[in-house]
Amino acid sequence: MKDKVIFWLDQDFTYYGIANYLQKKADCDFFAIIDVTNKVKTFFKEQELVEFKKTWYYFENISRKEEIDLEYLQNFEKKYNINLWELAINERIFYNYNHFHNFSDEEILSILTQECKLFESILDEAKPDFFLTKQLSQHKDSLFYKICKARGIKVIILSQPKFAYHATLSSESQKFDTTDRLSDFQIEGKSFGELRDVLKSYDGYKQVNNAGMNFAASNTKKIKAAIDFLLLSKNTNLKTHYTYFGRSKFRVLKHELTASLKKRMREKFIDKHFLKNINGKEKFIYFPLGVDEERTLLIDSPFLTNQIEMIRNIVKSMPIDYKLYVKEAPSQRIRKWRKISEYKEMLKIPNVRMVHPSVHPKEIYEKCSLVITIIGSAALEAAFYEKPSMVFTDINYAILPSVMKIDSIDMLADSINKSLQTKVLPEDLERYISLVEKNSFIADIFALRTNQHNHFHYGGHLIDVEISTEKMEEFLEQNKETLDILAKKNLERMKFLKINKSS
């Protein structure tokens, strides 16, 4: 009997490419939920590069006027042990980050009612053995993932394990599906200097910074995208996609012009008020900001999205002779930086120093006493510089003895004092590197997404574009090496899960 595989396919064509290469390696029945804009939907309606048994178009099944079924939603939450408001409040389209439409409670509940019924009906019909997906980015794919997990469907998520140019496949984002312990691995006795050389080859800062610098950076492509959207597009998503509610051409143009002006003003403020040099004369704890409006905060850390409050809590909990250095993320430029009022609020907090995004983390790691982060790679990288760290979420590198998982804000002061006394051992890092290498493989998924932005989306400026079969074939061929290895590794993972049914 054939395995049944379901994909979530959105504007990131990574998994469409994986499906294309996977069908050449495995005899499976493929199903897909298609979550795309109208122009891109035309491609999927006509495409023959991947043979799907059946597809469902997400936005064709979500109406603006559908009735709310609260009794159904109550039973749904109990059935799957899912908190729907947690997903909804952290959906950037519904709340806090939408510049074009304020969703009412009724609109959100109507969408949730339709989604839950749709996803249940899809799974009842397809009865998939596997759900293959990239890291979850919005409430809807997160909801589908949670239903799959509750139904016992094997989930395989592609993510990067905080080591650049590596990828891992697991049932949960940022975790390894393994029972391996650090003590299971042998060591060669590498020094911290040698371990830092390893870190340089996995330079996540360089990878992420390059991706941020190259995303939507070309003014020429921006002008072409504007012409496409303003003059050539009919903007039909405005009526069919709740994610586009309120996005008239005039309002989008006005917002982009205003946002560009705000970005320049915010950059001037950052340049004027943030530290560009770390002198190391005072003892400090380092807290790197996460990028707002991104999945790492909204999905992976749903109750930790107020970073200003996090800063206050850390400052309240520090020893009297320490400062808190807070660094803006270079990737925040993609979101036009933060509001100046937010920066001013951070600067007003006593005992806080704001660090310029251009400062390399290495300079900070060498001089700080402790790193505290919500979920980012800083807590791992700190260990290579012999500095202990603390994290607020479950993540694979929390297996390191020098990384403390914070379970309660009430215990933060005690945890900080304990962490400041923690010694980092090179043998733990060496074993952790072996753990990562065993549970990951070489694949640059950041480069794959950058290639996609450049090939289809005017460098990232416009998502709703017309896509021809020929253009997609070019993309699949140009990225053959990466897509082929991703398909191969997914197939290996599927076979492993079939043999080890309890995994």
HELIX and SHEET records of a PDB file:
HELIX    1   1 THR A   14  LEU A   22  1                                   9    
HELIX    2   2 ASN A   38  GLU A   46  1                                   9    
HELIX    3   3 TYR A   58  ASN A   61  5                                   4    
HELIX    4   4 LEU A   70  TYR A   80  1                                  11    
HELIX    5   5 LEU A   84  ILE A   89  1                                   6    
HELIX    6   6 ASP A  105  ALA A  126  1                                  22    
HELIX    7   7 HIS A  139  ALA A  150  1                                  12    
HELIX    8   8 LEU A  182  ASP A  184  5                                   3    
HELIX    9   9 PHE A  192  SER A  201  1                                  10    
HELIX   10  10 GLY A  204  ASN A  214  1                                  11    
HELIX   11  11 ASN A  219  ILE A  227  1                                   9    
HELIX   12  12 ASP A  228  LEU A  232  3                                   5    
HELIX   13  13 ASN A  237  THR A  240  1                                   4    
HELIX   14  14 TYR A  242  TYR A  244  5                                   3    
HELIX   15  15 LYS A  249  HIS A  273  1                                  25    
HELIX   16  16 ARG A  295  LEU A  298  1                                   4    
HELIX   17  17 GLN A  307  SER A  317  1                                  11    
HELIX   18  18 PRO A  330  ARG A  335  5                                   6    
HELIX   19  19 ILE A  340  LYS A  348  1                                   9    
HELIX   20  20 PRO A  361  LYS A  367  1                                   7    
HELIX   21  21 ALA A  378  PHE A  384  1                                   7    
HELIX   22  22 ASN A  396  ILE A  399  5                                   4    
HELIX   23  23 ILE A  409  MET A  411  5                                   3    
HELIX   24  24 LEU A  412  LEU A  420  1                                   9    
HELIX   25  25 PRO A  426  LYS A  438  1                                  13    
HELIX   26  26 ILE A  445  PHE A  456  1                                  12    
HELIX   27  27 TYR A  458  GLY A  460  5                                   3    
HELIX   28  28 THR A  469  GLN A  478  1                                  10    
HELIX   29  29 LYS A  480  ILE A  499  1                                  20    
SHEET    1   A 7 LYS A  54  TYR A  57  0                                        
SHEET    2   A 7 CYS A  28  ILE A  34  1                                        
SHEET    3   A 7 ASP A   3  LEU A   9  1                                        
SHEET    4   A 7 PHE A 130  LYS A 134  1                                        
SHEET    5   A 7 LYS A 154  SER A 159  1                                        
SHEET    6   A 7 HIS A 166  SER A 170 -1                                        
SHEET    7   A 7 PHE A 441  ILE A 442 -1                                        
SHEET    1   B 6 VAL A 352  VAL A 355  0                                        
SHEET    2   B 6 LYS A 323  LYS A 327  1                                        
SHEET    3   B 6 PHE A 284  PRO A 288  1                                        
SHEET    4   B 6 LEU A 370  THR A 373  1                                        
SHEET    5   B 6 SER A 389  VAL A 391  1                                        
SHEET    6   B 6 VAL A 403  LYS A 405  1                                        
END                                                                             
